Amino acid sequence: MLRAMIKNTRIIDGKSFVGMGLLGLVMSFKYNPDFKDAVLVLISLILYVAYAFAINNCFDVDTDLVNPQKRDKNPIASGELTFKNGVISSAVIGLLGILFATFLGYGELIIYVSMVILATLYSVPPRLKAQPILDVVSHGVFFGAMPFFYGAYFDGILTKYEIVIGSALLFYSFAMELRNHLEDYESDLAANLKTTPIVIGKTLSEKLVVVFSGISIALLLAALNIPFGALGIMIVGVRANYKALDAVVIFLLALHALRTLLGA
């Protein structure tokens, strides 16, 4: 059962969200070089992402049962773990994360608890995930901007530069949520869910993926003082390729991390 509980966290799938928090931590660590507390931030980030995926799996059984690709990643849908044990193990992970966050500053704790609450509301009925528009907005906040801000607040402040990066991650998380819903379009439709793509249609949703990705890239370029003209070239070349969009965003985020480490 322990193996199934660990599988339920899907931590490998959530590595990019842990990375968002680590990016914020890297940007603030030089102003608060406390290695012990930095480890607490890392552990709590991993627990948060694990909780968010685990609790989502618990209430995604109806759609994952009709989606073979998702069913294999959901031990509750595949019968490896009971719903009750899934909820209990998820709650334990979430509470452990909050416990670690209490050893940090008050501001860090507020951000962390807010993330846990939003992740819960996203997955637990009536589920923000099943509410058009709110599904995209909530995902952008709790799995985009807030993990980054949690790490960035390690030094006790959020700079304008960090707010711009967080905003870029917010918009990219909007795009990621739309992409996830588009991938699950048929199973969500069969489960009678009213996600944003089902309400506004696939075509508009696909266009919004490009728009939100473009805004994210534009903000990351602006924070690097790179002319917006470069944005048009990038978007024209990668608009139909999600992997390329991911690569561009990851590259720009890496540049920001390197810029911070070098003190530029």
ROZA-828402 format. One record per residue (C-alpha): residue number from 1; residue in three letters; x, y, z. Coordinates in Angstrom, 3 decimals. Layout:
<sites>
+------+------+----------+----------+----------+
! resi ! resn !       c1 !       c2 !       c3 !
+------+------+----------+----------+----------+
!  NUM !  ala !        X !        Y !        Z !
...
+------+------+----------+----------+----------+
</sites>
This chain:
<sites>
+------+------+----------+----------+----------+
! resi ! resn !       c1 !       c2 !       c3 !
+------+------+----------+----------+----------+
!    1 !  met !    0.000 !    0.000 !    0.000 !
!    2 !  leu !    2.896 !    2.355 !    0.746 !
!    3 !  arg !    4.120 !    1.938 !   -2.816 !
!    4 !  ala !    0.671 !    2.888 !   -4.126 !
!    5 !  met !    0.578 !    5.943 !   -1.846 !
!    6 !  ile !    3.934 !    7.102 !   -3.184 !
!    7 !  lys !    2.778 !    6.473 !   -6.757 !
!    8 !  asn !   -0.303 !    8.574 !   -6.027 !
!    9 !  thr !    1.879 !   11.657 !   -5.427 !
!   10 !  arg !    3.149 !   11.587 !   -9.048 !
!   11 !  ile !    6.126 !   13.612 !   -7.887 !
!   12 !  ile !    8.036 !   12.997 !  -11.142 !
!   13 !  asp !    5.164 !   14.589 !  -13.082 !
!   14 !  gly !    5.305 !   17.545 !  -10.703 !
!   15 !  lys !    9.037 !   18.201 !  -10.912 !
!   16 !  ser !    8.567 !   21.388 !  -12.954 !
!   17 !  phe !    6.376 !   22.888 !  -10.224 !
!   18 !  val !    9.031 !   22.116 !   -7.621 !
!   19 !  gly !   11.463 !   23.788 !  -10.014 !
!   20 !  met !    9.377 !   26.982 !   -9.991 !
!   21 !  gly !    9.752 !   27.212 !   -6.238 !
!   22 !  leu !   13.458 !   26.444 !   -6.449 !
!   23 !  leu !   13.921 !   29.238 !   -8.983 !
!   24 !  gly !   12.401 !   31.672 !   -6.497 !
!   25 !  leu !   14.632 !   30.274 !   -3.757 !
!   26 !  val !   17.742 !   30.725 !   -5.922 !
!   27 !  met !   16.799 !   34.362 !   -6.543 !
!   28 !  ser !   16.423 !   35.115 !   -2.834 !
!   29 !  phe !   19.064 !   32.832 !   -1.288 !
!   30 !  lys !   21.953 !   35.274 !   -1.649 !
!   31 !  tyr !   20.024 !   37.765 !    0.500 !
!   32 !  asn !   19.301 !   35.104 !    3.134 !
!   33 !  pro !   21.988 !   32.399 !    2.859 !
!   34 !  asp !   20.440 !   30.120 !    5.466 !
!   35 !  phe !   21.106 !   26.603 !    4.215 !
!   36 !  lys !   19.015 !   24.874 !    6.885 !
!   37 !  asp !   15.894 !   26.908 !    6.118 !
!   38 !  ala !   16.530 !   26.484 !    2.390 !
!   39 !  val !   16.349 !   22.712 !    2.881 !
!   40 !  leu !   13.035 !   23.190 !    4.726 !
!   41 !  val !   11.714 !   25.172 !    1.753 !
!   42 !  leu !   12.783 !   22.401 !   -0.637 !
!   43 !  ile !   11.185 !   19.643 !    1.458 !
!   44 !  ser !    7.961 !   21.610 !    1.891 !
!   45 !  leu !    7.841 !   22.319 !   -1.858 !
!   46 !  ile !    8.140 !   18.617 !   -2.657 !
!   47 !  leu !    5.418 !   17.816 !   -0.113 !
!   48 !  tyr !    3.163 !   20.519 !   -1.533 !
!   49 !  val !    3.443 !   19.264 !   -5.100 !
!   50 !  ala !    2.976 !   15.684 !   -3.879 !
!   51 !  tyr !   -0.163 !   16.732 !   -1.993 !
!   52 !  ala !   -1.629 !   18.647 !   -4.941 !
!   53 !  phe !   -1.221 !   15.681 !   -7.301 !
!   54 !  ala !   -2.362 !   13.115 !   -4.731 !
!   55 !  ile !   -5.569 !   14.896 !   -3.744 !
!   56 !  asn !   -6.309 !   15.538 !   -7.414 !
!   57 !  asn !   -5.963 !   11.817 !   -8.174 !
!   58 !  cys !   -8.468 !   11.028 !   -5.431 !
!   59 !  phe !  -11.206 !   13.024 !   -7.130 !
!   60 !  asp !  -10.191 !   12.382 !  -10.745 !
!   61 !  val !  -11.196 !    8.732 !  -10.703 !
!   62 !  asp !  -14.314 !    9.274 !  -12.830 !
!   63 !  thr !  -12.377 !   10.798 !  -15.731 !
!   64 !  asp !   -9.210 !    8.719 !  -15.329 !
!   65 !  leu !  -11.200 !    5.489 !  -15.565 !
!   66 !  val !  -12.083 !    6.310 !  -19.178 !
!   67 !  asn !   -8.609 !    7.594 !  -20.045 !
!   68 !  pro !   -6.119 !    4.661 !  -20.217 !
!   69 !  gln !   -3.128 !    7.007 !  -20.151 !
!   70 !  lys !   -4.298 !    8.689 !  -16.951 !
!   71 !  arg !   -5.633 !    5.485 !  -15.345 !
!   72 !  asp !   -2.124 !    4.002 !  -15.229 !
!   73 !  lys !   -0.910 !    7.060 !  -13.299 !
!   74 !  asn !   -3.785 !    6.987 !  -10.829 !
!   75 !  pro !   -3.516 !    4.059 !   -8.366 !
!   76 !  ile !   -7.030 !    4.746 !   -7.095 !
!   77 !  ala !   -8.493 !    4.440 !  -10.596 !
!   78 !  ser !   -6.420 !    1.299 !  -11.247 !
!   79 !  gly !   -7.518 !   -0.285 !   -7.950 !
!   80 !  glu !   -4.078 !   -0.260 !   -6.303 !
!   81 !  leu !   -5.222 !    2.153 !   -3.584 !
!   82 !  thr !   -8.616 !    2.747 !   -1.992 !
!   83 !  phe !  -10.212 !    6.182 !   -2.128 !
!   84 !  lys !  -10.178 !    6.387 !    1.685 !
!   85 !  asn !   -6.478 !    5.608 !    1.974 !
!   86 !  gly !   -5.759 !    7.999 !   -0.865 !
!   87 !  val !   -7.495 !   10.868 !    0.924 !
!   88 !  ile !   -5.875 !   10.038 !    4.284 !
!   89 !  ser !   -2.361 !    9.789 !    2.818 !
!   90 !  ser !   -2.912 !   13.030 !    0.878 !
!   91 !  ala !   -4.009 !   14.825 !    4.045 !
!   92 !  val !   -0.949 !   13.568 !    5.931 !
!   93 !  ile !    1.349 !   14.850 !    3.178 !
!   94 !  gly !   -0.379 !   18.240 !    3.165 !
!   95 !  leu !   -0.183 !   18.580 !    6.954 !
!   96 !  leu !    3.492 !   17.585 !    6.940 !
!   97 !  gly !    4.188 !   20.310 !    4.402 !
!   98 !  ile !    2.420 !   22.891 !    6.578 !
!   99 !  leu !    4.420 !   21.667 !    9.578 !
!  100 !  phe !    7.712 !   22.260 !    7.752 !
!  101 !  ala !    6.495 !   25.689 !    6.601 !
!  102 !  thr !    5.782 !   26.734 !   10.203 !
!  103 !  phe !    9.526 !   26.675 !   10.874 !
!  104 !  leu !    9.959 !   29.432 !    8.291 !
!  105 !  gly !    8.726 !   33.018 !    8.474 !
!  106 !  tyr !    5.107 !   34.041 !    8.946 !
!  107 !  gly !    4.894 !   35.273 !    5.347 !
!  108 !  glu !    6.163 !   31.955 !    4.020 !
!  109 !  leu !    3.592 !   30.084 !    6.084 !
!  110 !  ile !    0.721 !   32.265 !    4.792 !
!  111 !  ile !    1.773 !   31.662 !    1.180 !
!  112 !  tyr !    2.127 !   27.930 !    1.785 !
!  113 !  val !   -1.234 !   27.504 !    3.514 !
!  114 !  ser !   -2.866 !   29.537 !    0.737 !
!  115 !  met !   -1.354 !   27.185 !   -1.856 !
!  116 !  val !   -2.639 !   24.119 !   -0.008 !
!  117 !  ile !   -6.132 !   25.606 !    0.307 !
!  118 !  leu !   -6.276 !   26.489 !   -3.397 !
!  119 !  ala !   -4.943 !   23.070 !   -4.430 !
!  120 !  thr !   -7.653 !   21.488 !   -2.289 !
!  121 !  leu !  -10.445 !   23.649 !   -3.694 !
!  122 !  tyr !   -9.205 !   22.884 !   -7.197 !
!  123 !  ser !   -9.663 !   19.133 !   -6.726 !
!  124 !  val !  -12.302 !   18.565 !   -4.019 !
!  125 !  pro !  -16.010 !   18.927 !   -4.973 !
!  126 !  pro !  -17.481 !   21.218 !   -6.121 !
!  127 !  arg !  -13.985 !   21.454 !   -7.691 !
!  128 !  leu !  -12.615 !   24.619 !   -9.250 !
!  129 !  lys !  -11.146 !   22.241 !  -11.832 !
!  130 !  ala !  -14.649 !   21.615 !  -13.162 !
!  131 !  gln !  -15.643 !   25.303 !  -13.260 !
!  132 !  pro !  -14.927 !   27.065 !  -16.575 !
!  133 !  ile !  -12.490 !   29.987 !  -16.321 !
!  134 !  leu !  -11.917 !   29.309 !  -12.610 !
!  135 !  asp !  -10.121 !   26.084 !  -13.543 !
!  136 !  val !   -7.530 !   28.004 !  -15.555 !
!  137 !  val !   -7.219 !   30.933 !  -13.148 !
!  138 !  ser !   -6.856 !   28.799 !  -10.010 !
!  139 !  his !   -4.274 !   26.532 !  -11.651 !
!  140 !  gly !   -2.264 !   29.557 !  -12.729 !
!  141 !  val !   -2.188 !   30.811 !   -9.159 !
!  142 !  phe !   -1.536 !   27.675 !   -7.096 !
!  143 !  phe !    0.649 !   25.845 !   -9.626 !
!  144 !  gly !    2.262 !   28.832 !  -11.308 !
!  145 !  ala !    2.871 !   32.067 !   -9.458 !
!  146 !  met !    2.576 !   30.936 !   -5.833 !
!  147 !  pro !    5.237 !   28.192 !   -5.727 !
!  148 !  phe !    7.671 !   30.712 !   -7.215 !
!  149 !  phe !    6.648 !   33.412 !   -4.746 !
!  150 !  tyr !    6.981 !   30.907 !   -1.896 !
!  151 !  gly !   10.630 !   30.392 !   -2.802 !
!  152 !  ala !   11.241 !   34.047 !   -3.686 !
!  153 !  tyr !    9.898 !   35.229 !   -0.312 !
!  154 !  phe !   12.710 !   33.352 !    1.443 !
!  155 !  asp !   14.484 !   36.652 !    2.049 !
!  156 !  gly !   11.308 !   38.303 !    3.378 !
!  157 !  ile !   10.486 !   40.488 !    0.342 !
!  158 !  leu !    9.190 !   40.228 !   -3.210 !
!  159 !  thr !   11.002 !   42.550 !   -5.610 !
!  160 !  lys !    9.486 !   43.986 !   -8.801 !
!  161 !  tyr !   11.791 !   41.701 !  -10.750 !
!  162 !  glu !   10.470 !   38.648 !   -8.885 !
!  163 !  ile !    6.873 !   39.776 !   -9.400 !
!  164 !  val !    7.471 !   39.948 !  -13.166 !
!  165 !  ile !    8.897 !   36.412 !  -13.170 !
!  166 !  gly !    5.978 !   35.202 !  -11.061 !
!  167 !  ser !    3.546 !   36.827 !  -13.490 !
!  168 !  ala !    5.250 !   35.059 !  -16.397 !
!  169 !  leu !    4.816 !   31.741 !  -14.603 !
!  170 !  leu !    1.182 !   32.624 !  -13.899 !
!  171 !  phe !    0.430 !   33.027 !  -17.604 !
!  172 !  tyr !    2.397 !   29.952 !  -18.574 !
!  173 !  ser !    0.475 !   27.947 !  -16.008 !
!  174 !  phe !   -2.743 !   29.229 !  -17.632 !
!  175 !  ala !   -1.454 !   27.754 !  -20.888 !
!  176 !  met !   -0.452 !   24.495 !  -19.192 !
!  177 !  glu !   -3.912 !   24.059 !  -17.692 !
!  178 !  leu !   -5.564 !   24.586 !  -21.063 !
!  179 !  arg !   -3.179 !   22.044 !  -22.576 !
!  180 !  asn !   -4.041 !   19.531 !  -19.842 !
!  181 !  his !   -7.761 !   20.021 !  -20.443 !
!  182 !  leu !   -7.322 !   19.706 !  -24.202 !
!  183 !  glu !   -5.496 !   16.427 !  -23.639 !
!  184 !  asp !   -8.393 !   15.201 !  -21.462 !
!  185 !  tyr !  -11.093 !   16.729 !  -23.661 !
!  186 !  glu !  -12.856 !   13.488 !  -24.609 !
!  187 !  ser !  -12.759 !   11.927 !  -21.134 !
!  188 !  asp !  -13.907 !   15.192 !  -19.499 !
!  189 !  leu !  -16.747 !   15.417 !  -22.014 !
!  190 !  ala !  -17.754 !   11.821 !  -21.262 !
!  191 !  ala !  -17.729 !   12.625 !  -17.529 !
!  192 !  asn !  -19.951 !   15.669 !  -18.184 !
!  193 !  leu !  -17.378 !   18.123 !  -16.832 !
!  194 !  lys !  -17.601 !   21.763 !  -17.878 !
!  195 !  thr !  -13.953 !   22.677 !  -18.262 !
!  196 !  thr !  -12.926 !   25.845 !  -20.086 !
!  197 !  pro !  -12.081 !   24.094 !  -23.418 !
!  198 !  ile !  -15.417 !   22.261 !  -23.384 !
!  199 !  val !  -17.267 !   25.561 !  -22.879 !
!  200 !  ile !  -15.283 !   27.775 !  -25.273 !
!  201 !  gly !  -14.241 !   25.077 !  -27.742 !
!  202 !  lys !  -10.973 !   23.447 !  -28.786 !
!  203 !  thr !  -10.008 !   26.012 !  -31.413 !
!  204 !  leu !  -10.218 !   29.035 !  -29.125 !
!  205 !  ser !   -8.510 !   27.102 !  -26.336 !
!  206 !  glu !   -5.591 !   26.233 !  -28.610 !
!  207 !  lys !   -5.275 !   29.903 !  -29.607 !
!  208 !  leu !   -5.291 !   30.931 !  -25.954 !
!  209 !  val !   -2.463 !   28.478 !  -25.252 !
!  210 !  val !   -0.356 !   30.404 !  -27.750 !
!  211 !  val !   -1.486 !   33.802 !  -26.407 !
!  212 !  phe !   -0.760 !   32.943 !  -22.771 !
!  213 !  ser !    2.563 !   31.342 !  -23.710 !
!  214 !  gly !    3.454 !   34.445 !  -25.726 !
!  215 !  ile !    2.663 !   36.755 !  -22.794 !
!  216 !  ser !    4.810 !   34.590 !  -20.525 !
!  217 !  ile !    7.743 !   34.673 !  -22.936 !
!  218 !  ala !    7.293 !   38.428 !  -23.446 !
!  219 !  leu !    7.497 !   39.053 !  -19.691 !
!  220 !  leu !   10.595 !   36.873 !  -19.356 !
!  221 !  leu !   12.238 !   38.700 !  -22.258 !
!  222 !  ala !   11.287 !   42.094 !  -20.849 !
!  223 !  ala !   12.826 !   41.189 !  -17.492 !
!  224 !  leu !   16.042 !   40.402 !  -19.368 !
!  225 !  asn !   15.809 !   43.735 !  -21.225 !
!  226 !  ile !   15.555 !   41.898 !  -24.553 !
!  227 !  pro !   13.523 !   43.814 !  -27.189 !
!  228 !  phe !    9.988 !   42.582 !  -27.736 !
!  229 !  gly !   10.800 !   42.143 !  -31.449 !
!  230 !  ala !   12.450 !   38.845 !  -30.539 !
!  231 !  leu !    9.120 !   37.638 !  -29.190 !
!  232 !  gly !    7.425 !   37.642 !  -32.596 !
!  233 !  ile !   10.178 !   35.533 !  -34.142 !
!  234 !  met !    9.933 !   32.984 !  -31.347 !
!  235 !  ile !    6.151 !   32.670 !  -31.370 !
!  236 !  val !    5.929 !   32.315 !  -35.169 !
!  237 !  gly !    8.434 !   29.463 !  -34.996 !
!  238 !  val !    7.046 !   27.558 !  -32.005 !
!  239 !  arg !    3.335 !   28.360 !  -31.816 !
!  240 !  ala !    2.236 !   24.899 !  -32.934 !
!  241 !  asn !    4.844 !   22.995 !  -30.952 !
!  242 !  tyr !    4.227 !   22.697 !  -27.224 !
!  243 !  lys !    7.610 !   21.082 !  -26.564 !
!  244 !  ala !    9.340 !   23.989 !  -28.263 !
!  245 !  leu !    7.331 !   26.464 !  -26.178 !
!  246 !  asp !    8.362 !   24.595 !  -23.036 !
!  247 !  ala !   11.985 !   24.657 !  -24.150 !
!  248 !  val !   11.894 !   28.434 !  -24.738 !
!  249 !  val !   10.355 !   29.117 !  -21.331 !
!  250 !  ile !   12.773 !   26.777 !  -19.528 !
!  251 !  phe !   15.720 !   28.380 !  -21.346 !
!  252 !  leu !   14.630 !   31.891 !  -20.361 !
!  253 !  leu !   14.018 !   30.851 !  -16.749 !
!  254 !  ala !   17.497 !   29.301 !  -16.686 !
!  255 !  leu !   18.911 !   32.604 !  -17.956 !
!  256 !  his !   17.178 !   34.420 !  -15.116 !
!  257 !  ala !   18.581 !   31.947 !  -12.593 !
!  258 !  leu !   22.074 !   32.337 !  -14.061 !
!  259 !  arg !   21.718 !   36.122 !  -14.067 !
!  260 !  thr !   20.862 !   36.037 !  -10.372 !
!  261 !  leu !   23.704 !   33.664 !   -9.490 !
!  262 !  leu !   26.202 !   35.862 !  -11.351 !
!  263 !  gly !   24.806 !   38.990 !   -9.715 !
!  264 !  ala !   24.055 !   40.613 !  -13.072 !
+------+------+----------+----------+----------+
</sites>
